[in-house]
Amino acid sequence: MTDKKNEVWLRGPVDNIPALLQPVAHALLQAREEVNALMEDFPEILLWEKPAGVASPGFHLQHMKGVIDRLLTYADDQMLNADQLQYLKREEQAPSPACKTIELVEQFNRQIDKALAQLSATDEASLISARGVGRAQLPSTVLGLLVHAAEHTQRHLGQLLVTVRVLKNKPANL
């Protein structure tokens, strides 16, 4: 039985994840739990709102999914494909006029599942292997990319938490 009273990192090891990658898995699973709780019943009418010009909740949901996908692609020693590059260009836009909050949350959840599968298949001996990032092939490592995927997700989760609270508590006349 999962102990939801404690944060994920205090619940013990995640099954099938190498020991050195447990913090990455914990951070991604924590983000998933918080996103799902925060976005439950979030009104679609507010999904693309930008209070005070900050990024919209829809952007954060799409960006977190996209950044995990892109960073794990680089960790896997691959270049981004055309679909990933198109997704990057469209993260600030609704994928369709009838886009539902639950759809974006489910896409994020599926990306977390993919990330966990990749973590479980990652050989710890490969963690210090060099990896290039982007067209410029900026230097990183497998571990650097995996940690940054978790860290970047947490950063945007924090922004999402604030933006959603602001939007939910915005007076109707503003």
N, C-alpha and C positions, 0 to 999 in steps of 0.2 A: 504494500500500500504506500502510495506517495504521500510524504509529509509536506503539505502545502503551507504549513505554518512557518517553516524555515525557507530562506532563500535557497536556490538550487545548489549553490556551492557548499551548503551545509548539510546536504542530504546524502553525501557519500559519492563514490565513483559512479559515473555513467557507464552502463554496460557496454562492452565491446569498443570502448574508446581507449587508445593507448594512454598510459599514465601521464606522459608529458603534455598531452593534448586535453586533459581533463579541464583545465581552466577555460579553454576555448569553448568546449562543449557546455560547460556551466553557464558561461556568459550568453551563449546563443539560446540555450533553453530558458534562461531567466528573461531574456528579451521576448521570447515567444509568449511566455506566461503573462508578462506585463502588457504586451500589445493586445493579446486576446481579451484580457480583463478590461483594459482601457477603452477598446474600440467596440465592446459589446453595446449594441443599441445606439451606436453613434449615428446621428442623422446624416444621410447622404447630402442634404442641402448644404452642410457645412464642410464637406470633405475637401473641397478645393478652395476654401476661404483662406485668406492670408492676413490675419490680424496684424496690424502695424507693419505690414509689408514682409513679415517673416514667411518662411516656407509653409505650405499647406499640409494638413495631415495626409492627404492623398500622396503628395510628393514624398514625404518621409516613408510611408509604407512602400511605395514603389522603389525608392532609392535604397532602402535597407535590403530589399530583395535583390536588386540589381548589383549592389556593391558586393554582397556575399558571393553572388554568382561570378562576378568578374574576378574578384580576388582569388577565389578557389580555382578558376580557370588558369590563372597565372601560376598558382601553386602546383597545378597539375602539368606545368610546363607547356601550356598551350597559349596561343594568341586568341584574342576575342574574334568571334565570328560576326557575320553581317547582322544577324538577329540581335546579338548582344549590343552591337554598336547602335542599332536603331532604337533599342530599348533605352539606352543611355540618353539619346537625344530627346526621348518622349517622357522621361520620368516626371516632368512638371505638369504634364497634361493628363486629363482623364483618358483612359484607354477607350472609353465609349461614353456617349451622352448618358446612358442609363447605368453607369458604373455604380456598383453597390460596395459599401464598406466591407461587407462580409467577403466579397470576391477578392479584394486586395489583401485582407487578412489571411484568407485561405492560400493565396499565392505566396505570401510571406511564410506561412507555416510549411508549405511544400518545399520552399527553398531551405528552410532550417533542416527539414528531413534530409534533403540532398546533402547539405553540409555535414550532417552527422554521419551519413553513409561514407562520405569522402574521408572524414576524420578517422572513422573506424578502419578504413583501408590504407591509411597512411602509415608507412613504416617509420618508426622513430629514428632510424638511422639516416633517413632522408631529410630530416628537419633542418640541417645546416646546409643543405644543397642550395647552390645559387639559383636564383630565378630572376628573369628580367620582367619588368613591369612596363606595359604600354609599348607604343611604337618606338619610343626612345630606349626601351629595354633598360630602364633605371634599375639599379641593383637592389635586390632583396634576397630573401631565403624563403624556403617553404614555411618555416616557423614564423618568420616575419609577416608573411602574407596571411597566414591563418590567424595569428594574433590580431593583426590589423582588421581583419574581417569582423572579429568579435568586438574589438574596441570601437570601430567605426559604427557598428550596429548600436552599441550602447550609447554612443554620442547622439545619434539621431533619435534613439528612444527617449533620451532626456528632453530633447527639443520637442518631440511629439507629445510627451506628457504635459509640458507647459502649454503648448499650442492648443491641445484638446481642452484643457481646463479653462483657458481663456475663452475659447469659442463656446463652450457649454455654459459659461457664466456671463456671457456678453448680454447686456440689456437689449431688449428687442428693438429699441429705437435707434441703435447704433449701426 
